Amino acid sequence: MIKQDTKATKKQDEIFRKMSADKKLELGSKLWLLAKELTKDKPNHGINRPETIAGKSR
């Protein structure tokens, strides 16, 4: 299975190497927006949580 992963990684690297910087930025932006959309209904357990009623973060 590692060989298959290695082949996939090499193919991905080849695709990105040939891609222009503008295209990479566009793709990255679209992937970020997709990730944000997919996680919008999930609870936020990160450092930048909204404050609690008492005014303190957990």
Phi and psi in degrees as GROMACS dihedral restraints (atoms count N, CA, C in turn):
[ dihedral_restraints ]
;  ai    aj    ak    al  type     phi  dphi    fc
    3     4     5     6     1   -62.6    20    10
    4     5     6     7     1   -38.6    20    10
    6     7     8     9     1   -60.9    20    10
    7     8     9    10     1   -41.2    20    10
    9    10    11    12     1   -63.9    20    10
   10    11    12    13     1   -44.1    20    10
   12    13    14    15     1   -61.1    20    10
   13    14    15    16     1   -40.3    20    10
   15    16    17    18     1   -63.9    20    10
   16    17    18    19     1   -42.0    20    10
   18    19    20    21     1   -63.7    20    10
   19    20    21    22     1   -42.5    20    10
   21    22    23    24     1   -64.4    20    10
   22    23    24    25     1   -41.2    20    10
   24    25    26    27     1   -64.9    20    10
   25    26    27    28     1   -42.8    20    10
   27    28    29    30     1   -62.6    20    10
   28    29    30    31     1   -40.9    20    10
   30    31    32    33     1   -65.1    20    10
   31    32    33    34     1   -43.7    20    10
   33    34    35    36     1   -61.7    20    10
   34    35    36    37     1   -45.0    20    10
   36    37    38    39     1   -59.2    20    10
   37    38    39    40     1   -41.2    20    10
   39    40    41    42     1   -62.9    20    10
   40    41    42    43     1   -43.5    20    10
   42    43    44    45     1   -62.2    20    10
   43    44    45    46     1   -47.9    20    10
   45    46    47    48     1   -69.2    20    10
   46    47    48    49     1   -32.2    20    10
   48    49    50    51     1   -64.0    20    10
   49    50    51    52     1   -36.5    20    10
   51    52    53    54     1   -81.4    20    10
   52    53    54    55     1   -14.3    20    10
   54    55    56    57     1   -79.8    20    10
   55    56    57    58     1   140.9    20    10
   57    58    59    60     1   -69.6    20    10
   58    59    60    61     1   159.6    20    10
   60    61    62    63     1   -61.1    20    10
   61    62    63    64     1   -40.3    20    10
   63    64    65    66     1   -61.5    20    10
   64    65    66    67     1   -42.2    20    10
   66    67    68    69     1   -66.6    20    10
   67    68    69    70     1   -38.7    20    10
   69    70    71    72     1   -63.2    20    10
   70    71    72    73     1   -42.4    20    10
   72    73    74    75     1   -64.0    20    10
   73    74    75    76     1   -42.8    20    10
   75    76    77    78     1   -62.0    20    10
   76    77    78    79     1   -45.9    20    10
   78    79    80    81     1   -63.6    20    10
   79    80    81    82     1   -44.3    20    10
   81    82    83    84     1   -60.5    20    10
   82    83    84    85     1   -41.4    20    10
   84    85    86    87     1   -63.4    20    10
   85    86    87    88     1   -44.1    20    10
   87    88    89    90     1   -65.9    20    10
   88    89    90    91     1   -38.8    20    10
   90    91    92    93     1   -66.4    20    10
   91    92    93    94     1   -38.5    20    10
   93    94    95    96     1   -62.6    20    10
   94    95    96    97     1   -44.9    20    10
   96    97    98    99     1   -63.2    20    10
   97    98    99   100     1   -39.7    20    10
   99   100   101   102     1   -62.4    20    10
  100   101   102   103     1   -46.7    20    10
  102   103   104   105     1   -61.2    20    10
  103   104   105   106     1   -41.2    20    10
  105   106   107   108     1   -63.0    20    10
  106   107   108   109     1   -42.7    20    10
  108   109   110   111     1   -64.2    20    10
  109   110   111   112     1   -41.9    20    10
  111   112   113   114     1   -68.1    20    10
  112   113   114   115     1   -27.5    20    10
  114   115   116   117     1  -104.2    20    10
  115   116   117   118     1     8.0    20    10
  117   118   119   120     1   -64.2    20    10
  118   119   120   121     1   -29.8    20    10
  120   121   122   123     1   -96.0    20    10
  121   122   123   124     1     4.0    20    10
  123   124   125   126     1   -92.3    20    10
  124   125   126   127     1   148.8    20    10
  126   127   128   129     1   -65.6    20    10
  127   128   129   130     1   148.2    20    10
  129   130   131   132     1   -97.5    20    10
  130   131   132   133     1   110.0    20    10
  132   133   134   135     1  -105.5    20    10
  133   134   135   136     1    17.8    20    10
  135   136   137   138     1   -83.5    20    10
  136   137   138   139     1  -175.8    20    10
  138   139   140   141     1   -67.2    20    10
  139   140   141   142     1   -36.8    20    10
  141   142   143   144     1   -91.2    20    10
  142   143   144   145     1    49.3    20    10
  144   145   146   147     1   -74.4    20    10
  145   146   147   148     1   152.9    20    10
  147   148   149   150     1   -66.3    20    10
  148   149   150   151     1   154.7    20    10
  150   151   152   153     1   -70.9    20    10
  151   152   153   154     1   153.1    20    10
  153   154   155   156     1   -81.0    20    10
  154   155   156   157     1   177.4    20    10
  156   157   158   159     1   -59.6    20    10
  157   158   159   160     1   -37.4    20    10
  159   160   161   162     1   -72.4    20    10
  160   161   162   163     1    -5.6    20    10
  162   163   164   165     1    89.6    20    10
  163   164   165   166     1     5.8    20    10
  165   166   167   168     1  -119.5    20    10
  166   167   168   169     1   145.5    20    10
  168   169   170   171     1   -77.1    20    10
  169   170   171   172     1   152.7    20    10
